[in-house]
Amino acid sequence: MKFLLFRLWNYARGYVIIIVEGFFIEKFINICARRRILLWNVRIQKEHRVTARMSISGFRLIRPVARKTGCRVRLLKKTGLPFVFNKYRRRKAFFAGAVLFFILLNVLASFIWSIEISGNERLETAFIEDVLAGNGIKPGRLKYGIDTRATVDRMMLEIGRISWISINIRGTKVKVQIREREDIPEIVPRHIPCDVIAQRDGIVKQIIATEGIEAVAEGQTVKKGQVLISGRIPVKGSEEQYRHVHAMGTVKARTWYEAEVPVVFTETERLRTGRMIKDHSLILFSKKLDLIRRKNRFSEYTTEETRKKLTISEDLVFPFEWVVVTRYEVTSVQASIRETDAREKAAEEAYKEALELVPEGAEIIEENIYFTEEDGKLTARAILECVEDIGLSRRIGGN
Amino acid sequence: MAKSNPGNTNAKPGKGRNRKGTIKKSFREKFTELLELPKDLLLDRPKLTLIGCRDMMIENYKSVLEYGVGYMRVKTGSGIVRITGNNLVIREISHDDIIISGTVHSVEFTDAG
């Protein structure tokens, strides 16, 4: 390691390889050492002849030493950066380009060029980008002077629907991570009187009130919002007076979820003909420059876009982007499907759609798929029968 | 003699001067031993370090006396060190230290003082 550094340092400083010939080579070496002219890799070639390496500044001081000791010094090779630079000394544009490169690299690396938002499920990315831009974080802004902590606090207040947010500036990229707040139903505090109402339509299967009076009977059809367990208990002997309690209990009901999907007997397939057009464009600082743009000759086509961003590693993104838009010519081919296959496909889709409607905690007790024909059109219908707790607390007098 | 030049007793020939010289030397040596000071620095002694048989470092050398094919003679405070070996190369030479690499066969002190 030490020698590697030593060699790198010597390369940066530049050195020469010399041949020393004479009868008093030892004297030459001693005088060099005494005059602090650093010599290294002194290698004996044959009797009275050595090769050695020395610094450029040392080489300038060597002439009197050589004369004093009667040695002949020949220059064998020049190595190192100073000689490389010397070679290109007259090429000013080359140097200007090299300097400009480093300046530009630094300048470009001090701006924000991309924003990466992750963790948002319901909030739209564009909306978060807008809020970020409102707080001064947007592509093209100088990355210095951004107070991420203050921005985090402001974002929390402005968006409101998030439980956690973190903003990190990495290279030219801003990484925003978000955790959305879960919407939980309002819980009525224990000491406040309330009713238990129906969350959705259904047929009551079982009702057990632990507090309050059962307002519906088993087997009764209930509508959404209907009071199932009442928190108003009439006081005995009085018609008008009521005692208010915090009604509680479980109300199990049968509910139905259904979805419809039409059965399709033909399927359109788009096949590529093999002909395509490629458009090239360059995006510089969010400005699009069309380099190659050709006329569209196809009546039917699909497009595909590939973007290549100039990046160093993952985080240092530069505002240059190469966009290739490829248009493939396609022809539509109508293919007919067998009836059994078509029915099966539609039934499956309907079942999947219905399943998505079933809330968490509901138990599916029956699955039915029907086919109905209307005006010559066949439709698949999936009906899922469930048993679930439909009770929901609501303050008395509230909604 | 003592009467005419009392201050010049030290310059007496024979036993006295000899003893004086040895006393002076042993005093310095004793002094460094007493204080546990590094001998190579105070007594102008060389420090030879051999790493295997490939690299050798001589600190506190005086001068290179001879450098030939397969051997080298280095003058130090403890006499002349003669090194023989194959492909002996002076890796680095500065005012105080010399680093030699190659395959060292022997290291011997000649003309030890």
Interface residues (C-beta under 8 A of the other chain):
Chain A: I25 E26 I29 N30 C32 A33 R34 R36 L38 L39 W40 N41 V42 R43 I44 K46 E47 V50 A52
Chain B: S63 V64 L65 E66 Y67 G68 V69 N87 L88 V89 I90 R91 E92 I93 S94 H95 I98
